[in-house]
Amino acid sequence: MPAHPVREIFLGFIRLHILYHARQEAVFGAWLMGDLRRRGYDVGPGTLYPTLHALERDGFLASRVDVVEGRRRRMYRTTKAGAQVLREGWRKAQTLLAEIGQGGV
């Protein structure tokens, strides 16, 4: 059964958020979930972690494991390919926002 279309659209936004933050600094899943919630996305681990793994599998993120306070934490950074996707996504989002701004919603 295909995913709900609205969910698919929001997953695209979430992927761009992840690439953006992982380009700024190394990030981990729990931090990303909190940041996304503050921005209005209700993202749980069942959505976030498969998304992170897919972005890494596709070459847009790279990860390493750090030990923080005795606990393993997988940290993610955007790769060169991920940075290119982020730049292209930014350009397309700017175009879309300009169009929406002209026509109203």
HELIX and SHEET records of a PDB file:
HELIX    1   1 PRO A    5  GLN A   24  1                                  20    
HELIX    2   2 GLY A   29  ARG A   38  1                                  10    
HELIX    3   3 PRO A   45  ARG A   57  1                                  13    
HELIX    4   4 LYS A   80  GLY A  103  1                                  24    
SHEET    1   A 2 LEU A  61  VAL A  68  0                                        
SHEET    2   A 2 ARG A  71  THR A  78 -1                                        
END                                                                             
